[in-house]
Amino acid sequence: MAGRKARGNVVVYYNSQNITQYCDSSDLDDAIDQMETTNLASTGVETVAGDPKWTIKLSGMWDNAIDAILAPDAVTPGTKRTAYIAYTGSSATVTYTWTSNAEIANWKIPSKVGDFIKFNCDLALSGTPNRTSA
């Protein structure tokens, strides 16, 4: 099996806007808490799966265009929009969609002397995504 390059095979949308051209990194993360259920009768640590916490971590070169798409919602906590991320493989595209369940978190615009102005943020996602493969 050959690997798949990220460039040209990942698409990110937020609030009906294709923001792919502004991103140089997009990490889809599903962190599931493990709740400990160990008791005095246990022979070792016992756990059960908790709730999933989905996040898309984004970063890229800052521009006033990406700022106009993301920053208004970043300064208005609780604003939920639709977001999706799609990955194209050799024979299909897999898409993860959250309808009206994505909000901007951890909005940052780091800038250092001798470097580009950048942005990074998380799309904090509520609930389980609708996953499709076509």
N, C-alpha and C positions, 0 to 999 in steps of 0.2 A: 504494500500500500504506500503510495506516495503522499507526502505532506501537502498541505494546501497553504499557499501564501495568504496572509491577511489582506494585503493591499488588493483592492478590487473585488474582494470576496466577502466583505462585511459592509452592511448598510445599517445606519442608525437614523430613526425618525423620532422626533419629539414634537407633540402638538401639531401634527400634520406637516411638519417641516423636515426635509431631508437635511440633516446636519453632518452627514458623512464627510463632506469636503472640508470641514473645520476640525475633524478629529484625527489624531495620529495614534490614538490608543482607545480601545473600548473593551473593558473587561466585564463579562457577565459572571456574576457570583451568586451562588445559592448556598448560604450558610445555614445549616440546620443545627439548632441547639440540641444538645444531649442532656436530658434531665435525669439526674441520678435517682434511682429507686432502691438503692442498697438498703438492706435492713439487717437485723441481728441474725436472721436465719440464712443470709446470703453466704455463698462460698467464695465470692469475689465481687468486684464492683459490678453493679447492674444498672443499665440505663435504658431509656426509651427515647425515641426520636421526638423532639419538640417541633415547634413550628418553623417553617422555612423563612428565611429573610433574603429576598432577592434584591440585588443591586446591580446597576450598570455603572461602572466607573469610567468617566470620560476625561480625556485631556487632548490638548492640541494648541495650535497657534491662535491667540486671541485676535479678534477682529470685531469692529463695531457691528457687523452683521450677526455673528454668533452671540454677541452681547445682547442684541435686540431680541433674539429668540429666547435665550435662557434667563438673563438677568431680571426681567420683570417678575418672573415667577420665583426667582431666588429671593427677592426682597419682599415677597408676599407669601410667607410660609403657609402651608396647607393647600396651596393651589395644586389641584391634581389634573393631569393631562393624560392623553394617550401616548404611549411610547412603544416602539418595537425595534428589535434588532434581528437582523437576518444574516445567516451564514450560508454561502454557496459552496457546495462540495462538488465532487466530480459528476454526480448524477441527479442531485436535488438541492433545493434551497430549504433550509430549516429556519422558521421564523418564530420568535417568542414575542407575544403581544400582551400588553397590559392596557385595557380600555379604561380610561379615566382613573387610573390608579398609579400614576407616576408623578413624583414631585422632585424638585431640585433641592439637593442637600449639599452641604460642604462646598459652596461656590467659592472659588479662589481665583485670583488673577496674580500669580507670582511674576515678578519682573526683577531681573538682575542686570547690572551693568555688563555689557558685552554679550547679552543673550536676547533672544526674542521675547516679546510679551506673550505669555501663555495663559491658558485657562485650564482649570480642572474642576470637576464637580462629580457628584454622584446623582444618579437617578434612583431615588428611594422608591421601591416598587411594592405596592400592597397586593397581597394575594398571590395566587398561583397563576402563571401565564397561560395563555392559550398557545399551545405549541402545534404548529402545522409543518408538514413536509410536502413539498410539491416539486 
